[in-house]
Amino acid sequence: MRWQLGRRSQNIEDRRGLSPTRGFPLPRGIPMSRGVRRGGLGGIGLIIFVLIALFLGIDPSLLLQTDTVTEVPYTEAPGTQPPADDEMAQFVATVLGYTEDTWAALFKQMGRDYREPTLVMFSGQVASGCGFAQAAMGPFYCPMDEKVYIDLSFYRELHDRFGAPGDFAQAYVIAHEVGHHVQHLLGIAEQVQNLRQQVSETEANELSVMMELQADCLAGIWAHHTERAQPILEQGDIEEGLNAAAAIGDDRLQQQAQGYVVPDAFTHGSSAQRVRWFRQGLDSGDLQACDTFDADQL
């Protein structure tokens, strides 16, 4: 991926090395939008969560996953700009800059203004507008403060444990989380969250899957339009992105964690689904092509 000459976003908070401290309570029960996932819940699900947490590090539970946070009396000092000689941090800032430019242009075409999110880099644990979070949860988006949170150690796990190396695979992770921000700005996330509270757990999981697959599709749209505006892709980059999408499919994670697959428990979609919808956005570049909620087949 040709990123070195790209514009670095200034919407970066480097909180690595900072620790949350006791303070005023944060909002209660606000769901976070994890993007590529690491987790599960309850009983056997708790065991699965621990296993996946050891492996991965992402999961979009934005306004669509069931994970909520309880009252967490933590605050945290504001972050700083990352050092200029920190290549990974500069890569993250550049990818965020690409998302800002691309989505600003697409929102302008829709007659809307794009409100840029902030990306917070942290290590180990972090206090967000959605509550206290740990690195084991993986990258996530919080709609309450409109920030994307990522512990960069996740990229090492993506490479080492899940066999999804490459800088474009890393860019896909950020683009997916920014996709949740786009859903938030368009009002999709709020509608889905309201619906999830009115239906059964199985139906709520289905809505989560649709949200996650749409975020994958939006990540593909970002790549499509960014490449047209300023060619950044090199040979093998698309394969890296598709491989990353496949590596974090629910079926693959469940198989690795427990040795069998439970489709009704999917919250992000299977590997094949995630690849298909990322490819859908990448090939079409059309927002309407990402309507997972009205698709004949996910």
C-alpha positions as CSV (number, residue, x, y, z in Angstrom):
1,M,0.0,0.0,0.0
2,R,1.4,3.4,-1.0
3,W,0.7,5.4,2.1
4,Q,3.9,7.3,2.9
5,L,3.1,10.4,0.9
6,G,-0.5,10.6,2.2
7,R,-1.9,13.4,4.4
8,R,-1.7,12.7,8.1
9,S,-4.9,13.3,10.0
10,Q,-4.7,15.6,13.0
11,N,-7.7,13.8,14.6
12,I,-5.4,11.5,16.5
13,E,-5.1,11.0,20.3
14,D,-2.1,9.0,21.4
15,R,-3.0,7.7,24.9
16,R,-0.5,4.8,24.8
17,G,1.2,4.6,28.2
18,L,-1.6,6.5,29.9
19,S,-3.8,4.7,32.5
20,P,-7.4,5.4,33.3
21,T,-7.8,6.9,36.8
22,R,-10.7,7.1,39.3
23,G,-12.9,10.0,38.6
24,F,-16.5,10.8,37.6
25,P,-18.7,8.0,36.3
26,L,-19.0,7.6,32.5
27,P,-22.3,6.9,30.8
28,R,-23.9,3.6,31.6
29,G,-25.0,0.8,29.3
30,I,-23.9,2.4,26.1
31,P,-23.0,-0.3,23.5
32,M,-19.7,0.0,21.6
33,S,-19.2,-0.8,18.0
34,R,-16.5,-3.3,17.8
35,G,-15.4,-4.0,14.3
36,V,-13.5,-7.1,13.6
37,R,-14.1,-8.8,16.9
38,R,-12.7,-10.9,19.6
39,G,-15.6,-11.7,21.8
40,G,-18.5,-13.8,23.0
41,L,-20.5,-13.9,26.3
42,G,-22.0,-15.9,29.1
43,G,-21.4,-19.5,30.2
44,I,-19.7,-21.3,27.3
45,G,-19.8,-17.9,25.6
46,L,-17.6,-16.5,28.3
47,I,-15.1,-19.2,27.7
48,I,-15.2,-18.5,24.0
49,F,-14.7,-14.8,24.8
50,V,-11.6,-15.5,26.7
51,L,-10.2,-17.8,23.9
52,I,-11.0,-15.3,21.2
53,A,-9.6,-12.5,23.3
54,L,-6.3,-14.3,23.5
55,F,-6.3,-14.6,19.7
56,L,-7.8,-11.5,18.2
57,G,-8.7,-8.0,19.4
58,I,-11.6,-6.6,17.5
59,D,-15.3,-6.6,17.6
60,P,-18.0,-4.0,16.5
61,S,-20.7,-3.9,19.1
62,L,-21.5,-0.3,18.3
63,L,-25.1,0.1,18.4
64,L,-25.6,-3.3,17.2
65,Q,-23.8,-5.7,19.4
66,T,-25.2,-6.8,22.7
67,D,-22.1,-5.9,24.7
68,T,-22.9,-3.0,27.1
69,V,-20.8,-1.5,29.7
70,T,-21.8,-0.9,33.3
71,E,-21.0,2.2,35.3
72,V,-17.3,2.7,35.2
73,P,-15.8,5.5,37.3
74,Y,-12.8,6.1,35.2
75,T,-11.4,9.2,33.5
76,E,-8.4,9.6,31.4
77,A,-6.1,12.5,30.4
78,P,-6.4,13.7,26.8
79,G,-4.0,12.1,24.3
80,T,-1.2,13.8,22.4
81,Q,-0.1,13.7,18.8
82,P,2.0,10.6,18.1
83,P,5.8,11.0,17.6
84,A,6.9,11.7,14.0
85,D,9.3,8.8,14.0
86,D,6.6,6.3,15.0
87,E,5.9,4.6,11.7
88,M,2.9,2.6,12.7
89,A,1.3,5.6,14.3
90,Q,1.9,7.7,11.2
91,F,0.4,4.9,9.1
92,V,-2.7,5.0,11.2
93,A,-2.9,8.8,11.0
94,T,-2.5,8.5,7.2
95,V,-5.2,5.9,6.7
96,L,-7.6,8.0,8.9
97,G,-6.7,11.0,6.7
98,Y,-7.7,9.0,3.6
99,T,-11.0,8.1,5.2
100,E,-11.7,11.7,6.0
101,D,-11.0,12.9,2.5
102,T,-13.1,10.1,0.9
103,W,-16.1,10.3,3.1
104,A,-16.1,14.1,3.1
105,A,-16.4,13.9,-0.7
106,L,-19.1,11.3,-0.7
107,F,-21.1,13.1,2.0
108,K,-20.9,16.3,-0.1
109,Q,-22.4,14.4,-3.0
110,M,-25.3,13.6,-0.7
111,G,-25.7,17.2,0.3
112,R,-24.4,16.5,3.8
113,D,-21.4,17.5,5.9
114,Y,-19.1,14.8,7.1
115,R,-18.1,15.1,10.8
116,E,-14.7,13.6,11.2
117,P,-14.2,11.1,14.0
118,T,-11.1,11.0,16.3
119,L,-9.0,7.9,16.5
120,V,-7.5,7.0,19.9
121,M,-4.5,4.8,20.1
122,F,-4.2,3.2,23.5
123,S,-2.3,0.3,25.2
124,G,-4.0,-2.2,27.5
125,Q,-7.0,-0.3,28.6
126,V,-8.8,2.9,27.9
127,A,-11.7,5.1,29.1
128,S,-14.1,5.9,26.3
129,G,-17.4,7.7,26.1
130,C,-19.0,4.3,26.1
131,G,-17.2,3.1,29.2
132,F,-14.1,1.4,30.2
133,A,-12.5,-1.0,27.7
134,Q,-9.6,-3.4,27.5
135,A,-7.4,-4.3,24.6
136,A,-8.9,-7.8,24.5
137,M,-12.1,-6.3,23.1
138,G,-10.2,-5.2,20.1
139,P,-10.7,-2.1,18.0
140,F,-14.1,-0.5,18.5
141,Y,-16.2,2.6,17.7
142,C,-18.0,4.6,20.4
143,P,-20.9,6.7,19.1
144,M,-21.2,8.7,22.3
145,D,-17.9,10.5,21.7
146,E,-17.6,9.7,18.0
147,K,-14.1,8.1,18.5
148,V,-12.4,5.0,17.1
149,Y,-10.3,3.1,19.7
150,I,-7.5,0.8,18.8
151,D,-4.6,-0.9,20.6
152,L,-2.0,-1.3,17.9
153,S,-0.9,-4.7,19.3
154,F,-4.0,-6.0,17.6
155,Y,-2.2,-5.8,14.3
156,R,0.5,-8.2,15.6
157,E,-2.3,-10.6,16.5
158,L,-3.9,-10.2,13.1
159,H,-0.6,-11.2,11.5
160,D,0.7,-13.8,13.9
161,R,-2.5,-15.6,15.1
162,F,-4.8,-15.1,12.2
163,G,-2.5,-15.2,9.3
164,A,-3.7,-11.8,7.9
165,P,-0.6,-9.8,7.4
166,G,-0.1,-6.6,5.3
167,D,-0.7,-2.9,5.6
168,F,-3.9,-3.0,3.6
169,A,-5.3,-5.6,6.0
170,Q,-4.5,-3.1,8.8
171,A,-6.1,-0.3,6.8
172,Y,-9.3,-2.4,6.4
173,V,-9.6,-2.6,10.2
174,I,-9.6,1.2,10.5
175,A,-12.0,1.6,7.5
176,H,-14.4,-0.9,9.0
177,E,-14.6,1.1,12.3
178,V,-15.0,4.4,10.4
179,G,-17.8,2.6,8.5
180,H,-19.6,2.4,11.9
181,H,-19.1,6.1,12.3
182,V,-20.7,6.6,8.9
183,Q,-23.6,4.5,10.0
184,H,-23.9,6.6,13.1
185,L,-23.9,9.9,11.1
186,L,-26.6,8.5,8.7
187,G,-28.8,7.5,11.6
188,I,-28.6,3.8,10.7
189,A,-26.9,2.7,13.9
190,E,-29.6,4.3,16.1
191,Q,-32.4,2.7,14.1
192,V,-30.8,-0.7,14.4
193,Q,-30.2,-0.3,18.1
194,N,-33.8,0.6,18.7
195,L,-35.0,-2.4,16.7
196,R,-32.6,-4.8,18.5
197,Q,-34.3,-3.8,21.8
198,Q,-37.7,-4.9,20.5
199,V,-36.9,-8.4,19.1
200,S,-35.6,-11.8,20.3
201,E,-31.9,-12.5,20.8
202,T,-31.7,-14.4,17.6
203,E,-33.3,-11.6,15.6
204,A,-31.1,-9.1,17.4
205,N,-28.0,-11.1,16.3
206,E,-29.3,-11.1,12.7
207,L,-29.5,-7.3,12.9
208,S,-26.0,-7.2,14.3
209,V,-24.7,-9.2,11.4
210,M,-26.4,-6.9,8.9
211,M,-24.8,-3.9,10.6
212,E,-21.3,-5.5,10.6
213,L,-21.6,-6.6,7.0
214,Q,-22.7,-3.2,6.0
215,A,-19.6,-1.7,7.7
216,D,-17.5,-4.2,5.7
217,C,-19.2,-2.9,2.5
218,L,-18.5,0.7,3.5
219,A,-14.9,-0.2,4.1
220,G,-14.9,-1.5,0.5
221,I,-16.5,1.7,-0.8
222,W,-13.8,3.7,1.0
223,A,-11.1,1.7,-0.8
224,H,-12.8,2.0,-4.1
225,H,-13.1,5.8,-4.0
226,T,-9.7,6.4,-2.4
227,E,-8.0,4.4,-5.1
228,R,-9.7,6.4,-7.8
229,A,-8.7,9.7,-6.2
230,Q,-5.1,8.9,-5.4
231,P,-3.9,5.4,-6.3
232,I,-2.6,3.8,-3.1
233,L,-3.1,0.1,-3.9
234,E,-0.2,-2.2,-4.8
235,Q,-0.2,-5.8,-6.1
236,G,-1.6,-8.1,-3.4
237,D,-3.3,-5.4,-1.4
238,I,-6.8,-6.4,-2.3
239,E,-6.0,-10.0,-1.3
240,E,-4.7,-8.7,2.0
241,G,-8.0,-7.0,2.7
242,L,-10.1,-10.0,1.7
243,N,-7.9,-12.3,3.8
244,A,-8.4,-10.0,6.8
245,A,-12.2,-10.0,6.4
246,A,-12.2,-13.8,6.1
247,A,-9.9,-14.2,9.2
248,I,-12.4,-12.6,11.5
249,G,-15.6,-14.3,10.3
250,D,-17.8,-15.7,13.1
251,D,-17.6,-19.2,11.8
252,R,-13.8,-19.2,11.7
253,L,-13.6,-17.7,15.2
254,Q,-16.1,-20.1,16.7
255,Q,-14.4,-23.1,15.1
256,Q,-11.0,-22.0,16.5
257,A,-12.4,-21.3,19.9
258,Q,-14.8,-24.2,20.5
259,G,-14.4,-26.7,17.7
260,Y,-17.9,-26.1,16.2
261,V,-20.0,-23.4,14.7
262,V,-23.3,-21.9,15.9
263,P,-24.8,-19.8,13.2
264,D,-27.6,-18.4,15.4
265,A,-24.9,-16.9,17.6
266,F,-23.2,-15.0,14.7
267,T,-23.0,-11.2,15.3
268,H,-20.6,-10.2,12.6
269,G,-21.2,-12.7,9.7
270,S,-19.3,-15.7,8.4
271,S,-16.0,-15.4,6.6
272,A,-17.6,-15.8,3.2
273,Q,-20.2,-13.1,4.0
274,R,-17.6,-10.6,5.2
275,V,-15.5,-11.2,2.1
276,R,-18.5,-10.9,-0.1
277,W,-19.7,-7.6,1.3
278,F,-16.3,-6.0,1.4
279,R,-15.9,-7.0,-2.2
280,Q,-19.4,-5.6,-3.0
281,G,-18.4,-2.2,-1.8
282,L,-14.9,-2.4,-3.4
283,D,-16.3,-3.3,-6.8
284,S,-19.3,-1.1,-6.9
285,G,-18.3,2.1,-5.0
286,D,-22.1,2.6,-4.6
287,L,-23.6,3.2,-1.2
288,Q,-26.9,1.7,-2.3
289,A,-25.1,-1.5,-3.0
290,C,-24.4,-1.8,0.8
291,D,-28.1,-2.2,1.8
292,T,-27.6,-5.4,3.8
293,F,-31.0,-4.9,5.5
294,D,-32.9,-5.4,2.3
295,A,-30.6,-8.0,0.6
296,D,-32.1,-11.2,-0.7
297,Q,-29.0,-13.0,0.5
298,L,-26.3,-12.0,3.1
